[in-house]
Amino acid sequence: MEIPEEIICVDCGGRCRIGSYEPEEGWSEGMVVFYRCLDCLDRWDIVIEK
Ligand SMILES: [Zn+2]
């Protein structure tokens, strides 16, 4: 499945870049992906949902 390379930071509205490497078998539901905000440097751990 496809997941976004970037998400919007809930705190500051900035861009969060993906910080996890895609596994060989690809992303699937229930995996945790982390994003790092480029503006406030917050880390966001996102659980992939369908
Ligand atoms: Zn931010």
mmCIF file of the protein (N, C-alpha, C, O) and its ligand, coordinates in Angstrom:
data_MODEL
# 
_entry.id   MODEL 
# 
loop_
_entity.id 
_entity.type 
_entity.pdbx_number_of_molecules 
1 polymer     1 
2 non-polymer 1 
# 
_entity_poly.entity_id                      1 
_entity_poly.type                           'polypeptide(L)' 
_entity_poly.nstd_linkage                   no 
_entity_poly.nstd_monomer                   no 
_entity_poly.pdbx_seq_one_letter_code       MEIPEEIICVDCGGRCRIGSYEPEEGWSEGMVVFYRCLDCLDRWDIVIEK 
_entity_poly.pdbx_seq_one_letter_code_can   MEIPEEIICVDCGGRCRIGSYEPEEGWSEGMVVFYRCLDCLDRWDIVIEK 
_entity_poly.pdbx_strand_id                 A 
# 
loop_
_entity_poly_seq.entity_id 
_entity_poly_seq.num 
_entity_poly_seq.mon_id 
_entity_poly_seq.hetero 
1 1  MET n 
1 2  GLU n 
1 3  ILE n 
1 4  PRO n 
1 5  GLU n 
1 6  GLU n 
1 7  ILE n 
1 8  ILE n 
1 9  CYS n 
1 10 VAL n 
1 11 ASP n 
1 12 CYS n 
1 13 GLY n 
1 14 GLY n 
1 15 ARG n 
1 16 CYS n 
1 17 ARG n 
1 18 ILE n 
1 19 GLY n 
1 20 SER n 
1 21 TYR n 
1 22 GLU n 
1 23 PRO n 
1 24 GLU n 
1 25 GLU n 
1 26 GLY n 
1 27 TRP n 
1 28 SER n 
1 29 GLU n 
1 30 GLY n 
1 31 MET n 
1 32 VAL n 
1 33 VAL n 
1 34 PHE n 
1 35 TYR n 
1 36 ARG n 
1 37 CYS n 
1 38 LEU n 
1 39 ASP n 
1 40 CYS n 
1 41 LEU n 
1 42 ASP n 
1 43 ARG n 
1 44 TRP n 
1 45 ASP n 
1 46 ILE n 
1 47 VAL n 
1 48 ILE n 
1 49 GLU n 
1 50 LYS n 
# 
loop_
_struct_asym.id 
_struct_asym.entity_id 
A 1 
B 2 
# 
loop_
_chem_comp.id 
_chem_comp.type 
_chem_comp.mon_nstd_flag 
ARG 'L-peptide linking' y 
ASP 'L-peptide linking' y 
CYS 'L-peptide linking' y 
GLU 'L-peptide linking' y 
GLY 'peptide linking'   y 
ILE 'L-peptide linking' y 
LEU 'L-peptide linking' y 
LYS 'L-peptide linking' y 
MET 'L-peptide linking' y 
PHE 'L-peptide linking' y 
PRO 'L-peptide linking' y 
SER 'L-peptide linking' y 
TRP 'L-peptide linking' y 
TYR 'L-peptide linking' y 
VAL 'L-peptide linking' y 
ZN  non-polymer         . 
# 
_pdbx_entity_nonpoly.entity_id   2 
_pdbx_entity_nonpoly.name        ? 
_pdbx_entity_nonpoly.comp_id     ZN 
# 
_pdbx_nonpoly_scheme.asym_id         B 
_pdbx_nonpoly_scheme.entity_id       2 
_pdbx_nonpoly_scheme.mon_id          ZN 
_pdbx_nonpoly_scheme.ndb_seq_num     1 
_pdbx_nonpoly_scheme.pdb_seq_num     101 
_pdbx_nonpoly_scheme.auth_seq_num    101 
_pdbx_nonpoly_scheme.pdb_mon_id      ZN 
_pdbx_nonpoly_scheme.auth_mon_id     ZN 
_pdbx_nonpoly_scheme.pdb_strand_id   A 
_pdbx_nonpoly_scheme.pdb_ins_code    . 
# 
loop_
_atom_site.group_PDB 
_atom_site.id 
_atom_site.type_symbol 
_atom_site.label_atom_id 
_atom_site.label_alt_id 
_atom_site.label_comp_id 
_atom_site.label_asym_id 
_atom_site.label_entity_id 
_atom_site.label_seq_id 
_atom_site.pdbx_PDB_ins_code 
_atom_site.Cartn_x 
_atom_site.Cartn_y 
_atom_site.Cartn_z 
_atom_site.occupancy 
_atom_site.B_iso_or_equiv 
_atom_site.pdbx_formal_charge 
_atom_site.auth_seq_id 
_atom_site.auth_comp_id 
_atom_site.auth_asym_id 
_atom_site.auth_atom_id 
_atom_site.pdbx_PDB_model_num 
ATOM   1   N  N  . MET A 1 1  ? 0.828  -1.191 0.000  1.00 0.00 ? 1   MET A N  1 
ATOM   2   C  CA . MET A 1 1  ? 0.000  0.000  0.000  1.00 0.00 ? 1   MET A CA 1 
ATOM   3   C  C  . MET A 1 1  ? 0.868  1.249  0.000  1.00 0.00 ? 1   MET A C  1 
ATOM   4   O  O  . MET A 1 1  ? 2.043  1.210  0.367  1.00 0.00 ? 1   MET A O  1 
ATOM   5   N  N  . GLU A 1 2  ? 0.276  2.338  -0.413 1.00 0.00 ? 2   GLU A N  1 
ATOM   6   C  CA . GLU A 1 2  ? 1.010  3.596  -0.502 1.00 0.00 ? 2   GLU A CA 1 
ATOM   7   C  C  . GLU A 1 2  ? 0.779  4.426  0.757  1.00 0.00 ? 2   GLU A C  1 
ATOM   8   O  O  . GLU A 1 2  ? -0.331 4.481  1.285  1.00 0.00 ? 2   GLU A O  1 
ATOM   9   N  N  . ILE A 1 3  ? 1.832  5.061  1.221  1.00 0.00 ? 3   ILE A N  1 
ATOM   10  C  CA . ILE A 1 3  ? 1.667  6.002  2.324  1.00 0.00 ? 3   ILE A CA 1 
ATOM   11  C  C  . ILE A 1 3  ? 2.285  7.328  1.900  1.00 0.00 ? 3   ILE A C  1 
ATOM   12  O  O  . ILE A 1 3  ? 3.155  7.347  1.030  1.00 0.00 ? 3   ILE A O  1 
ATOM   13  N  N  . PRO A 1 4  ? 1.856  8.429  2.495  1.00 0.00 ? 4   PRO A N  1 
ATOM   14  C  CA . PRO A 1 4  ? 2.382  9.729  2.077  1.00 0.00 ? 4   PRO A CA 1 
ATOM   15  C  C  . PRO A 1 4  ? 3.836  9.926  2.500  1.00 0.00 ? 4   PRO A C  1 
ATOM   16  O  O  . PRO A 1 4  ? 4.245  9.480  3.572  1.00 0.00 ? 4   PRO A O  1 
ATOM   17  N  N  . GLU A 1 5  ? 4.616  10.600 1.644  1.00 0.00 ? 5   GLU A N  1 
ATOM   18  C  CA . GLU A 1 5  ? 5.991  10.961 1.975  1.00 0.00 ? 5   GLU A CA 1 
ATOM   19  C  C  . GLU A 1 5  ? 6.030  12.082 3.010  1.00 0.00 ? 5   GLU A C  1 
ATOM   20  O  O  . GLU A 1 5  ? 6.994  12.223 3.763  1.00 0.00 ? 5   GLU A O  1 
ATOM   21  N  N  . GLU A 1 6  ? 4.970  12.868 3.028  1.00 0.00 ? 6   GLU A N  1 
ATOM   22  C  CA . GLU A 1 6  ? 4.898  13.999 3.949  1.00 0.00 ? 6   GLU A CA 1 
ATOM   23  C  C  . GLU A 1 6  ? 3.510  14.048 4.571  1.00 0.00 ? 6   GLU A C  1 
ATOM   24  O  O  . GLU A 1 6  ? 2.513  13.677 3.951  1.00 0.00 ? 6   GLU A O  1 
ATOM   25  N  N  . ILE A 1 7  ? 3.475  14.518 5.810  1.00 0.00 ? 7   ILE A N  1 
ATOM   26  C  CA . ILE A 1 7  ? 2.194  14.825 6.436  1.00 0.00 ? 7   ILE A CA 1 
ATOM   27  C  C  . ILE A 1 7  ? 2.292  16.238 6.998  1.00 0.00 ? 7   ILE A C  1 
ATOM   28  O  O  . ILE A 1 7  ? 3.373  16.825 7.044  1.00 0.00 ? 7   ILE A O  1 
ATOM   29  N  N  . ILE A 1 8  ? 1.173  16.769 7.418  1.00 0.00 ? 8   ILE A N  1 
ATOM   30  C  CA . ILE A 1 8  ? 1.166  18.108 8.007  1.00 0.00 ? 8   ILE A CA 1 
ATOM   31  C  C  . ILE A 1 8  ? 1.296  17.991 9.522  1.00 0.00 ? 8   ILE A C  1 
ATOM   32  O  O  . ILE A 1 8  ? 0.600  17.204 10.163 1.00 0.00 ? 8   ILE A O  1 
ATOM   33  N  N  . CYS A 1 9  ? 2.197  18.787 10.073 1.00 0.00 ? 9   CYS A N  1 
ATOM   34  C  CA . CYS A 1 9  ? 2.429  18.773 11.517 1.00 0.00 ? 9   CYS A CA 1 
ATOM   35  C  C  . CYS A 1 9  ? 1.199  19.330 12.237 1.00 0.00 ? 9   CYS A C  1 
ATOM   36  O  O  . CYS A 1 9  ? 0.709  20.412 11.914 1.00 0.00 ? 9   CYS A O  1 
ATOM   37  N  N  . VAL A 1 10 ? 0.715  18.570 13.213 1.00 0.00 ? 10  VAL A N  1 
ATOM   38  C  CA . VAL A 1 10 ? -0.472 18.998 13.948 1.00 0.00 ? 10  VAL A CA 1 
ATOM   39  C  C  . VAL A 1 10 ? -0.158 20.220 14.815 1.00 0.00 ? 10  VAL A C  1 
ATOM   40  O  O  . VAL A 1 10 ? -1.029 21.056 15.056 1.00 0.00 ? 10  VAL A O  1 
ATOM   41  N  N  . ASP A 1 11 ? 1.081  20.317 15.277 1.00 0.00 ? 11  ASP A N  1 
ATOM   42  C  CA . ASP A 1 11 ? 1.453  21.406 16.184 1.00 0.00 ? 11  ASP A CA 1 
ATOM   43  C  C  . ASP A 1 11 ? 1.651  22.732 15.469 1.00 0.00 ? 11  ASP A C  1 
ATOM   44  O  O  . ASP A 1 11 ? 1.095  23.748 15.886 1.00 0.00 ? 11  ASP A O  1 
ATOM   45  N  N  . CYS A 1 12 ? 2.433  22.734 14.401 1.00 0.00 ? 12  CYS A N  1 
ATOM   46  C  CA . CYS A 1 12 ? 2.840  24.008 13.805 1.00 0.00 ? 12  CYS A CA 1 
ATOM   47  C  C  . CYS A 1 12 ? 2.356  24.177 12.372 1.00 0.00 ? 12  CYS A C  1 
ATOM   48  O  O  . CYS A 1 12 ? 2.545  25.244 11.788 1.00 0.00 ? 12  CYS A O  1 
ATOM   49  N  N  . GLY A 1 13 ? 1.741  23.162 11.795 1.00 0.00 ? 13  GLY A N  1 
ATOM   50  C  CA . GLY A 1 13 ? 1.256  23.278 10.423 1.00 0.00 ? 13  GLY A CA 1 
ATOM   51  C  C  . GLY A 1 13 ? 2.345  23.130 9.380  1.00 0.00 ? 13  GLY A C  1 
ATOM   52  O  O  . GLY A 1 13 ? 2.093  23.311 8.189  1.00 0.00 ? 13  GLY A O  1 
ATOM   53  N  N  . GLY A 1 14 ? 3.559  22.801 9.814  1.00 0.00 ? 14  GLY A N  1 
ATOM   54  C  CA . GLY A 1 14 ? 4.675  22.618 8.883  1.00 0.00 ? 14  GLY A CA 1 
ATOM   55  C  C  . GLY A 1 14 ? 4.642  21.246 8.233  1.00 0.00 ? 14  GLY A C  1 
ATOM   56  O  O  . GLY A 1 14 ? 3.717  20.459 8.431  1.00 0.00 ? 14  GLY A O  1 
ATOM   57  N  N  . ARG A 1 15 ? 5.681  20.986 7.452  1.00 0.00 ? 15  ARG A N  1 
ATOM   58  C  CA . ARG A 1 15 ? 5.761  19.715 6.741  1.00 0.00 ? 15  ARG A CA 1 
ATOM   59  C  C  . ARG A 1 15 ? 6.597  18.722 7.542  1.00 0.00 ? 15  ARG A C  1 
ATOM   60  O  O  . ARG A 1 15 ? 7.650  19.065 8.079  1.00 0.00 ? 15  ARG A O  1 
ATOM   61  N  N  . CYS A 1 16 ? 6.111  17.494 7.610  1.00 0.00 ? 16  CYS A N  1 
ATOM   62  C  CA . CYS A 1 16 ? 6.837  16.419 8.271  1.00 0.00 ? 16  CYS A CA 1 
ATOM   63  C  C  . CYS A 1 16 ? 7.269  15.417 7.222  1.00 0.00 ? 16  CYS A C  1 
ATOM   64  O  O  . CYS A 1 16 ? 6.444  14.867 6.492  1.00 0.00 ? 16  CYS A O  1 
ATOM   65  N  N  . ARG A 1 17 ? 8.559  15.185 7.154  1.00 0.00 ? 17  ARG A N  1 
ATOM   66  C  CA . ARG A 1 17 ? 9.090  14.220 6.199  1.00 0.00 ? 17  ARG A CA 1 
ATOM   67  C  C  . ARG A 1 17 ? 9.123  12.835 6.831  1.00 0.00 ? 17  ARG A C  1 
ATOM   68  O  O  . ARG A 1 17 ? 9.353  12.678 8.030  1.00 0.00 ? 17  ARG A O  1 
ATOM   69  N  N  . ILE A 1 18 ? 8.887  11.840 5.987  1.00 0.00 ? 18  ILE A N  1 
ATOM   70  C  CA . ILE A 1 18 ? 8.953  10.471 6.476  1.00 0.00 ? 18  ILE A CA 1 
ATOM   71  C  C  . ILE A 1 18 ? 10.383 10.138 6.908  1.00 0.00 ? 18  ILE A C  1 
ATOM   72  O  O  . ILE A 1 18 ? 11.345 10.518 6.240  1.00 0.00 ? 18  ILE A O  1 
ATOM   73  N  N  . GLY A 1 19 ? 10.510 9.436  8.015  1.00 0.00 ? 19  GLY A N  1 
ATOM   74  C  CA . GLY A 1 19 ? 11.827 9.099  8.541  1.00 0.00 ? 19  GLY A CA 1 
ATOM   75  C  C  . GLY A 1 19 ? 12.082 7.607  8.568  1.00 0.00 ? 19  GLY A C  1 
ATOM   76  O  O  . GLY A 1 19 ? 13.167 7.168  8.949  1.00 0.00 ? 19  GLY A O  1 
ATOM   77  N  N  . SER A 1 20 ? 11.097 6.826  8.170  1.00 0.00 ? 20  SER A N  1 
ATOM   78  C  CA . SER A 1 20 ? 11.248 5.375  8.160  1.00 0.00 ? 20  SER A CA 1 
ATOM   79  C  C  . SER A 1 20 ? 11.563 4.901  6.745  1.00 0.00 ? 20  SER A C  1 
ATOM   80  O  O  . SER A 1 20 ? 11.129 5.502  5.762  1.00 0.00 ? 20  SER A O  1 
ATOM   81  N  N  . TYR A 1 21 ? 12.319 3.823  6.661  1.00 0.00 ? 21  TYR A N  1 
ATOM   82  C  CA . TYR A 1 21 ? 12.563 3.215  5.357  1.00 0.00 ? 21  TYR A CA 1 
ATOM   83  C  C  . TYR A 1 21 ? 11.481 2.187  5.054  1.00 0.00 ? 21  TYR A C  1 
ATOM   84  O  O  . TYR A 1 21 ? 11.068 1.423  5.927  1.00 0.00 ? 21  TYR A O  1 
ATOM   85  N  N  . GLU A 1 22 ? 11.034 2.182  3.821  1.00 0.00 ? 22  GLU A N  1 
ATOM   86  C  CA . GLU A 1 22 ? 10.011 1.218  3.435  1.00 0.00 ? 22  GLU A CA 1 
ATOM   87  C  C  . GLU A 1 22 ? 10.598 -0.181 3.481  1.00 0.00 ? 22  GLU A C  1 
ATOM   88  O  O  . GLU A 1 22 ? 11.656 -0.432 2.903  1.00 0.00 ? 22  GLU A O  1 
ATOM   89  N  N  . PRO A 1 23 ? 9.917  -1.097 4.169  1.00 0.00 ? 23  PRO A N  1 
ATOM   90  C  CA . PRO A 1 23 ? 10.419 -2.477 4.213  1.00 0.00 ? 23  PRO A CA 1 
ATOM   91  C  C  . PRO A 1 23 ? 10.296 -3.139 2.847  1.00 0.00 ? 23  PRO A C  1 
ATOM   92  O  O  . PRO A 1 23 ? 9.501  -2.720 2.006  1.00 0.00 ? 23  PRO A O  1 
ATOM   93  N  N  . GLU A 1 24 ? 11.101 -4.184 2.642  1.00 0.00 ? 24  GLU A N  1 
ATOM   94  C  CA . GLU A 1 24 ? 11.110 -4.859 1.339  1.00 0.00 ? 24  GLU A CA 1 
ATOM   95  C  C  . GLU A 1 24 ? 9.741  -5.352 0.926  1.00 0.00 ? 24  GLU A C  1 
ATOM   96  O  O  . GLU A 1 24 ? 9.384  -5.319 -0.251 1.00 0.00 ? 24  GLU A O  1 
ATOM   97  N  N  . GLU A 1 25 ? 8.975  -5.809 1.906  1.00 0.00 ? 25  GLU A N  1 
ATOM   98  C  CA . GLU A 1 25 ? 7.643  -6.342 1.586  1.00 0.00 ? 25  GLU A CA 1 
ATOM   99  C  C  . GLU A 1 25 ? 6.610  -5.228 1.444  1.00 0.00 ? 25  GLU A C  1 
ATOM   100 O  O  . GLU A 1 25 ? 5.440  -5.489 1.165  1.00 0.00 ? 25  GLU A O  1 
ATOM   101 N  N  . GLY A 1 26 ? 7.043  -4.001 1.634  1.00 0.00 ? 26  GLY A N  1 
ATOM   102 C  CA . GLY A 1 26 ? 6.135  -2.865 1.493  1.00 0.00 ? 26  GLY A CA 1 
ATOM   103 C  C  . GLY A 1 26 ? 5.407  -2.562 2.794  1.00 0.00 ? 26  GLY A C  1 
ATOM   104 O  O  . GLY A 1 26 ? 5.470  -3.323 3.760  1.00 0.00 ? 26  GLY A O  1 
ATOM   105 N  N  . TRP A 1 27 ? 4.726  -1.444 2.791  1.00 0.00 ? 27  TRP A N  1 
ATOM   106 C  CA . TRP A 1 27 ? 3.966  -1.040 3.982  1.00 0.00 ? 27  TRP A CA 1 
ATOM   107 C  C  . TRP A 1 27 ? 2.683  -1.846 4.094  1.00 0.00 ? 27  TRP A C  1 
ATOM   108 O  O  . TRP A 1 27 ? 2.061  -2.194 3.090  1.00 0.00 ? 27  TRP A O  1 
ATOM   109 N  N  . SER A 1 28 ? 2.301  -2.135 5.316  1.00 0.00 ? 28  SER A N  1 
ATOM   110 C  CA . SER A 1 28 ? 1.007  -2.772 5.507  1.00 0.00 ? 28  SER A CA 1 
ATOM   111 C  C  . SER A 1 28 ? 0.384  -2.273 6.800  1.00 0.00 ? 28  SER A C  1 
ATOM   112 O  O  . SER A 1 28 ? 1.046  -1.678 7.651  1.00 0.00 ? 28  SER A O  1 
ATOM   113 N  N  . GLU A 1 29 ? -0.888 -2.532 6.914  1.00 0.00 ? 29  GLU A N  1 
ATOM   114 C  CA . GLU A 1 29 ? -1.668 -2.073 8.046  1.00 0.00 ? 29  GLU A CA 1 
ATOM   115 C  C  . GLU A 1 29 ? -1.043 -2.511 9.369  1.00 0.00 ? 29  GLU A C  1 
ATOM   116 O  O  . GLU A 1 29 ? -0.579 -3.643 9.503  1.00 0.00 ? 29  GLU A O  1 
ATOM   117 N  N  . GLY A 1 30 ? -1.036 -1.614 10.330 1.00 0.00 ? 30  GLY A N  1 
ATOM   118 C  CA . GLY A 1 30 ? -0.529 -1.930 11.657 1.00 0.00 ? 30  GLY A CA 1 
ATOM   119 C  C  . GLY A 1 30 ? 0.930  -1.574 11.863 1.00 0.00 ? 30  GLY A C  1 
ATOM   120 O  O  . GLY A 1 30 ? 1.401  -1.549 13.000 1.00 0.00 ? 30  GLY A O  1 
ATOM   121 N  N  . MET A 1 31 ? 1.675  -1.290 10.763 1.00 0.00 ? 31  MET A N  1 
ATOM   122 C  CA . MET A 1 31 ? 3.062  -0.869 10.902 1.00 0.00 ? 31  MET A CA 1 
ATOM   123 C  C  . MET A 1 31 ? 3.123  0.564  11.427 1.00 0.00 ? 31  MET A C  1 
ATOM   124 O  O  . MET A 1 31 ? 2.212  1.362  11.209 1.00 0.00 ? 31  MET A O  1 
ATOM   125 N  N  . VAL A 1 32 ? 4.213  0.869  12.121 1.00 0.00 ? 32  VAL A N  1 
ATOM   126 C  CA . VAL A 1 32 ? 4.411  2.216  12.641 1.00 0.00 ? 32  VAL A CA 1 
ATOM   127 C  C  . VAL A 1 32 ? 5.437  2.932  11.775 1.00 0.00 ? 32  VAL A C  1 
ATOM   128 O  O  . VAL A 1 32 ? 6.535  2.426  11.540 1.00 0.00 ? 32  VAL A O  1 
ATOM   129 N  N  . VAL A 1 33 ? 5.065  4.106  11.309 1.00 0.00 ? 33  VAL A N  1 
ATOM   130 C  CA . VAL A 1 33 ? 5.948  4.933  10.497 1.00 0.00 ? 33  VAL A CA 1 
ATOM   131 C  C  . VAL A 1 33 ? 6.221  6.208  11.268 1.00 0.00 ? 33  VAL A C  1 
ATOM   132 O  O  . VAL A 1 33 ? 5.307  6.775  11.866 1.00 0.00 ? 33  VAL A O  1 
ATOM   133 N  N  . PHE A 1 34 ? 7.480  6.674  11.267 1.00 0.00 ? 34  PHE A N  1 
ATOM   134 C  CA . PHE A 1 34 ? 7.671  7.944  11.948 1.00 0.00 ? 34  PHE A CA 1 
ATOM   135 C  C  . PHE A 1 34 ? 8.004  9.052  10.968 1.00 0.00 ? 34  PHE A C  1 
ATOM   136 O  O  . PHE A 1 34 ? 8.654  8.847  9.943  1.00 0.00 ? 34  PHE A O  1 
ATOM   137 N  N  . TYR A 1 35 ? 7.536  10.219 11.323 1.00 0.00 ? 35  TYR A N  1 
ATOM   138 C  CA . TYR A 1 35 ? 7.751  11.436 10.536 1.00 0.00 ? 35  TYR A CA 1 
ATOM   139 C  C  . TYR A 1 35 ? 8.421  12.462 11.436 1.00 0.00 ? 35  TYR A C  1 
ATOM   140 O  O  . TYR A 1 35 ? 8.166  12.518 12.639 1.00 0.00 ? 35  TYR A O  1 
ATOM   141 N  N  . ARG A 1 36 ? 9.292  13.279 10.824 1.00 0.00 ? 36  ARG A N  1 
ATOM   142 C  CA . ARG A 1 36 ? 9.964  14.343 11.572 1.00 0.00 ? 36  ARG A CA 1 
ATOM   143 C  C  . ARG A 1 36 ? 9.562  15.667 10.965 1.00 0.00 ? 36  ARG A C  1 
ATOM   144 O  O  . ARG A 1 36 ? 9.671  15.871 9.756  1.00 0.00 ? 36  ARG A O  1 
ATOM   145 N  N  . CYS A 1 37 ? 9.091  16.577 11.825 1.00 0.00 ? 37  CYS A N  1 
ATOM   146 C  CA . CYS A 1 37 ? 8.682  17.893 11.345 1.00 0.00 ? 37  CYS A CA 1 
ATOM   147 C  C  . CYS A 1 37 ? 9.909  18.722 10.976 1.00 0.00 ? 37  CYS A C  1 
ATOM   148 O  O  . CYS A 1 37 ? 10.870 18.803 11.740 1.00 0.00 ? 37  CYS A O  1 
ATOM   149 N  N  . LEU A 1 38 ? 9.862  19.333 9.800  1.00 0.00 ? 38  LEU A N  1 
ATOM   150 C  CA . LEU A 1 38 ? 10.991 20.144 9.340  1.00 0.00 ? 38  LEU A CA 1 
ATOM   151 C  C  . LEU A 1 38 ? 11.056 21.482 10.064 1.00 0.00 ? 38  LEU A C  1 
ATOM   152 O  O  . LEU A 1 38 ? 12.112 22.115 10.093 1.00 0.00 ? 38  LEU A O  1 
ATOM   153 N  N  . ASP A 1 39 ? 9.958  21.918 10.643 1.00 0.00 ? 39  ASP A N  1 
ATOM   154 C  CA . ASP A 1 39 ? 9.917  23.227 11.291 1.00 0.00 ? 39  ASP A CA 1 
ATOM   155 C  C  . ASP A 1 39 ? 10.170 23.142 12.792 1.00 0.00 ? 39  ASP A C  1 
ATOM   156 O  O  . ASP A 1 39 ? 11.073 23.806 13.302 1.00 0.00 ? 39  ASP A O  1 
ATOM   157 N  N  . CYS A 1 40 ? 9.386  22.337 13.507 1.00 0.00 ? 40  CYS A N  1 
ATOM   158 C  CA . CYS A 1 40 ? 9.538  22.281 14.967 1.00 0.00 ? 40  CYS A CA 1 
ATOM   159 C  C  . CYS A 1 40 ? 10.284 21.028 15.424 1.00 0.00 ? 40  CYS A C  1 
ATOM   160 O  O  . CYS A 1 40 ? 10.543 20.860 16.616 1.00 0.00 ? 40  CYS A O  1 
ATOM   161 N  N  . LEU A 1 41 ? 10.633 20.140 14.475 1.00 0.00 ? 41  LEU A N  1 
ATOM   162 C  CA . LEU A 1 41 ? 11.435 18.946 14.748 1.00 0.00 ? 41  LEU A CA 1 
ATOM   163 C  C  . LEU A 1 41 ? 10.732 17.936 15.646 1.00 0.00 ? 41  LEU A C  1 
ATOM   164 O  O  . LEU A 1 41 ? 11.364 17.024 16.180 1.00 0.00 ? 41  LEU A O  1 
ATOM   165 N  N  . ASP A 1 42 ? 9.433  18.101 15.806 1.00 0.00 ? 42  ASP A N  1 
ATOM   166 C  CA . ASP A 1 42 ? 8.681  17.092 16.540 1.00 0.00 ? 42  ASP A CA 1 
ATOM   167 C  C  . ASP A 1 42 ? 8.681  15.784 15.767 1.00 0.00 ? 42  ASP A C  1 
ATOM   168 O  O  . ASP A 1 42 ? 8.759  15.766 14.538 1.00 0.00 ? 42  ASP A O  1 
ATOM   169 N  N  . ARG A 1 43 ? 8.593  14.708 16.504 1.00 0.00 ? 43  ARG A N  1 
ATOM   170 C  CA . ARG A 1 43 ? 8.502  13.388 15.894 1.00 0.00 ? 43  ARG A CA 1 
ATOM   171 C  C  . ARG A 1 43 ? 7.075  12.881 16.023 1.00 0.00 ? 43  ARG A C  1 
ATOM   172 O  O  . ARG A 1 43 ? 6.451  12.996 17.078 1.00 0.00 ? 43  ARG A O  1 
ATOM   173 N  N  . TRP A 1 44 ? 6.574  12.324 14.939 1.00 0.00 ? 44  TRP A N  1 
ATOM   174 C  CA . TRP A 1 44 ? 5.217  11.787 14.923 1.00 0.00 ? 44  TRP A CA 1 
ATOM   175 C  C  . TRP A 1 44 ? 5.277  10.321 14.532 1.00 0.00 ? 44  TRP A C  1 
ATOM   176 O  O  . TRP A 1 44 ? 5.789  9.966  13.470 1.00 0.00 ? 44  TRP A O  1 
ATOM   177 N  N  . ASP A 1 45 ? 4.753  9.489  15.391 1.00 0.00 ? 45  ASP A N  1 
ATOM   178 C  CA . ASP A 1 45 ? 4.662  8.058  15.081 1.00 0.00 ? 45  ASP A CA 1 
ATOM   179 C  C  . ASP A 1 45 ? 3.233  7.761  14.645 1.00 0.00 ? 45  ASP A C  1 
ATOM   180 O  O  . ASP A 1 45 ? 2.276  7.966  15.391 1.00 0.00 ? 45  ASP A O  1 
ATOM   181 N  N  . ILE A 1 46 ? 3.124  7.280  13.432 1.00 0.00 ? 46  ILE A N  1 
ATOM   182 C  CA . ILE A 1 46 ? 1.814  7.052  12.840 1.00 0.00 ? 46  ILE A CA 1 
ATOM   183 C  C  . ILE A 1 46 ? 1.630  5.554  12.609 1.00 0.00 ? 46  ILE A C  1 
ATOM   184 O  O  . ILE A 1 46 ? 2.487  4.903  12.012 1.00 0.00 ? 46  ILE A O  1 
ATOM   185 N  N  . VAL A 1 47 ? 0.526  5.020  13.077 1.00 0.00 ? 47  VAL A N  1 
ATOM   186 C  CA . VAL A 1 47 ? 0.187  3.624  12.779 1.00 0.00 ? 47  VAL A CA 1 
ATOM   187 C  C  . VAL A 1 47 ? -0.632 3.600  11.485 1.00 0.00 ? 47  VAL A C  1 
ATOM   188 O  O  . VAL A 1 47 ? -1.636 4.300  11.350 1.00 0.00 ? 47  VAL A O  1 
ATOM   189 N  N  . ILE A 1 48 ? -0.178 2.783  10.550 1.00 0.00 ? 48  ILE A N  1 
ATOM   190 C  CA . ILE A 1 48 ? -0.853 2.704  9.263  1.00 0.00 ? 48  ILE A CA 1 
ATOM   191 C  C  . ILE A 1 48 ? -2.203 2.011  9.425  1.00 0.00 ? 48  ILE A C  1 
ATOM   192 O  O  . ILE A 1 48 ? -2.310 0.937  10.017 1.00 0.00 ? 48  ILE A O  1 
ATOM   193 N  N  . GLU A 1 49 ? -3.208 2.652  8.889  1.00 0.00 ? 49  GLU A N  1 
ATOM   194 C  CA . GLU A 1 49 ? -4.561 2.088  8.916  1.00 0.00 ? 49  GLU A CA 1 
ATOM   195 C  C  . GLU A 1 49 ? -5.037 1.910  7.487  1.00 0.00 ? 49  GLU A C  1 
ATOM   196 O  O  . GLU A 1 49 ? -4.505 2.518  6.559  1.00 0.00 ? 49  GLU A O  1 
ATOM   197 N  N  . LYS A 1 50 ? -6.045 1.070  7.324  1.00 0.00 ? 50  LYS A N  1 
ATOM   198 C  CA . LYS A 1 50 ? -6.580 0.881  5.973  1.00 0.00 ? 50  LYS A CA 1 
ATOM   199 C  C  . LYS A 1 50 ? -7.298 2.135  5.491  1.00 0.00 ? 50  LYS A C  1 
ATOM   200 O  O  . LYS A 1 50 ? -7.813 2.161  4.373  1.00 0.00 ? 50  LYS A O  1 
HETATM 201 ZN ZN . ZN  B 2 .  ? 5.890  21.059 13.536 1.00 0.00 2 101 ZN  A ZN 1 
# 
